[in-house]
Every structure is written in C-alpha cells, then in structure tokens.
Amino acid sequence: MTLDFSGKRAIVTGGASGIGKAIADGLRAGGADVHVFDLNGDRAVDVSDPSALEAAFERVPEPDIVIVNAGMGKQAELTATTHELWQRTIDINLTGAFHTVRLAATRMKPRRHGAIVLTASTNSYDGEAMLTAYNASKAGLLGILHTAAGELGPYGIRVNAVCPGLIRTPLTEAHFAQPELLKEYFRDIPLGRGGEAGEVASAVLFLASANASFITGATLLVDGGQMATKFGTWNEDNAEFRTDRWVLR
C-alpha cells in the first residue's frame, strides 16, 4: 500500500529489518524523508540509552512521524527469567519506547501536529508462556499509548498502536520452518496463517497518514483474527494444513 507522505520527515526505531524495515520502505515509497534508528541501521542507536537516543533526535530534522518499533523478545520460563533478561527487555521495549515518545512529543508540541505509532503486540493482552518480560513490556506500551494520546491530542498529535500476532520476520523464521508447530498455533487464527511484515506495515502507514486524521488512542490488531476468537477455528473435519496454513477442503 502506498500512501502520500510527500514532504514528511519520519523516524523509525528498529527499522533495519523485519517489520521496521517494511515500515521504513513504505514511508519512503510514499515520499517521506526517513531516518532509521537501529543498532544496525543508517544511524546506530541503542534506544535503551536515553542520552544516545536524544543525540540521535538532535542529528535529524524535527519529525512529523515517529514509529516506535524497536524491540526484543527472548523466551524463558518464569522461574528461569533472570534479572538481566527482564531488565534488558524492559529497557528496550518499554523504557526505550517511553523516551522515544517523550522526545518525539517534545519536538511535535510546538508545531501542533504529528503522528506517533507504537508497535505493541497481541501479547499486550495475553500471557503467552515463556515470555514474562516481553508480555509485561508490551502490556506497558498500552499505558503509554493511552496517556500520550490524551495529553497530546490538544496539540494535534495523534498516538496509536498496532498489535501484531505471529509475523514472519528474521526473528521468527525458525518458527515458520516448523510445520507441526504452525499447524497447532494456526488452529486458533481464523485466517489460518501467520502474517507478513508488509501487512503490519500497511496498518502502521495508515495510522501514520492523513487518512487516519480522526484516530488517536487506538490499537489496531493485525493478527488474522486471533484475538477475536476463544476456541480453535480449524480442525481436520473440514480442513487440512498445507505447509504453512490451514485451508478448507
């Protein structure tokens, strides 16, 4: 999906790969001047370091759009989640997001316009096993979202979030290489498959665009319907699993 971002200046954290790269590419395709903040991007920035993040903001033009996408997720049982893993996850996913939103808002408020979009998760709502730190960090993003939307709305700044489900990225490619795992996981997804990075990017681009001019404080699920259902959609009675998705017979 190509939307018009001509003349807009954008920052994408975590924009060097996966969902972030798809977002950055989409913004560029729409005519935006895009700056990627990523450990591996055109501007090497660790979002968990407030000083480095602020310095990165100072080096680029004041943004019209900020995509808060940088994140990490590492599996560990609750009792095996070390302080170090907990702290690193919170530092990047939640504290880094807070500072990114704060710095973006500081620059947008005097100009009375702007769009901020956070990459949250379906894990903002549910307690997926082995991901205590990740789940907590993504749930916390919704607190930032709701508060920021309320405080920044009077300044013409919109703040929204997307909540992706399982999306094919370099970080999740190993999961997509396991058909038996996918077969069981996708039973609970009405569309019967995982998502692609570009599908999440399309949702983000919409929320960042003028097409969403009366939308703020919203969370847009990009999960194939997973969070809308309580019981598994798919079974072998009338469907079959083919490589990476369920299809009706």
ABEGO torsion letter per residue (X at the ends): XBBBABGBBBBBBGAABEAAAAAAAAAAAAGBBBBBBBAABABBBBAABAAAAAAAAAABBBBABBBBABBBBBBBBAAABBAAAAAAAAAAAAAAAAAAAAAAAAAAAAAGBEBBBBBBBAAAABBBBGAAAAAAAAAAAAAAAAAAAAAAAAAGBBBBBBBBBBBBBAAAAAAAABAAAAAAAAAABAAGBBBBAAAAAAAAAAAABAAAAABBGBBBBBAGGAAABABBABBAAABBBBGABBBBX
